[in-house]
């Protein structure tokens, strides 16, 4: 599992984000408390990672009453995220090259 965590970190996720994402892939949809149990990461830190993963489009949730159940996005989303990062870089490449010269 640590090699997967490292691979996700190379894509720009933090170690905590990677662990949360992998826990949800492995165990399926879960509440934050279960994610905390599976990862051993403090509950507040898990919530922070969940927020960032939702912003990146790697997590979603459904509300069941007052309870949120989190679900990992399909791993294909990681490829899309990488493409988005590459496009963002390409849009600034000319300026970066001018600065280099």
C-alpha positions in Angstrom: 0.0 0.0 0.0 2.9 2.4 0.7 3.9 2.3 -3.0 0.4 3.4 -4.0 0.6 6.2 -1.4 3.9 7.3 -2.9 2.5 7.2 -6.4 -0.4 9.4 -5.4 1.9 11.8 -3.6 3.8 12.1 -6.9 0.5 13.2 -8.5 0.2 16.0 -6.0 -1.8 14.5 -3.1 -0.5 14.8 0.4 0.2 11.6 2.3 -3.0 12.0 4.3 -5.1 12.6 1.2 -3.6 9.6 -0.4 -4.3 7.4 2.6 -7.9 8.6 2.8 -8.5 8.1 -0.9 -7.0 4.6 -0.8 -9.0 3.7 2.3 -12.2 4.5 0.5 -11.1 2.6 -2.6 -10.4 -0.4 -0.5 -13.3 -0.3 1.9 -16.0 1.4 -0.2 -18.2 4.2 0.9 -17.7 5.2 4.6 -18.4 7.8 7.2 -15.5 9.9 8.4 -15.3 7.9 11.7 -14.6 4.7 9.8 -12.0 6.4 7.6 -10.3 7.5 10.8 -10.4 3.9 12.1 -8.9 2.5 8.9 -6.2 5.0 8.5 -5.3 5.8 12.1 -5.3 9.5 11.2 -6.9 12.0 13.6 -10.5 12.8 12.8 -10.0 16.5 12.2 -7.1 15.8 9.8 -9.3 13.3 8.0 -12.0 16.0 7.6 -9.4 18.4 6.2 -8.2 15.8 3.7 -11.8 15.0 2.7 -12.4 18.7 1.9 -9.3 18.9 -0.3 -10.1 15.7 -2.1 -13.7 16.9 -2.8 -12.2 20.1 -4.3 -10.0 17.9 -6.5 -12.9 15.8 -7.6 -11.5 12.7 -6.1 -14.2 12.3 -3.4 -17.9 12.8 -3.2 -20.6 12.2 -0.6 -24.2 11.5 -0.1 -26.2 12.7 2.9 -28.2 10.1 4.8 -30.1 12.2 7.3 -27.5 14.3 9.1 -24.7 11.8 8.2 -22.4 12.1 5.3 -21.1 9.0 3.6 -18.0 9.5 1.5 -17.1 7.7 -1.7 -13.9 7.7 -3.7 -14.1 8.8 -7.4 -13.1 6.2 -10.0 -9.3 6.0 -10.3 -9.6 7.3 -13.9 -10.2 10.7 -12.3 -6.5 10.7 -11.3 -5.6 10.7 -15.0 -8.0 13.5 -15.7 -6.4 15.5 -12.8 -2.9 14.9 -14.2 -4.1 16.2 -17.6 -5.6 19.3 -16.0 -2.3 20.0 -14.3 -0.4 19.6 -17.6 -2.8 21.9 -19.4 -2.4 24.5 -16.6 1.4 24.3 -17.0 1.2 24.6 -20.8 -0.9 27.7 -20.5 2.0 29.4 -18.7 4.9 27.8 -20.6 5.5 30.8 -23.0 5.8 33.2 -20.0 8.1 30.7 -18.2 10.3 30.4 -21.3 10.5 34.2 -21.6 11.6 34.4 -18.0 14.3 31.8 -18.7 15.7 33.8 -21.6 
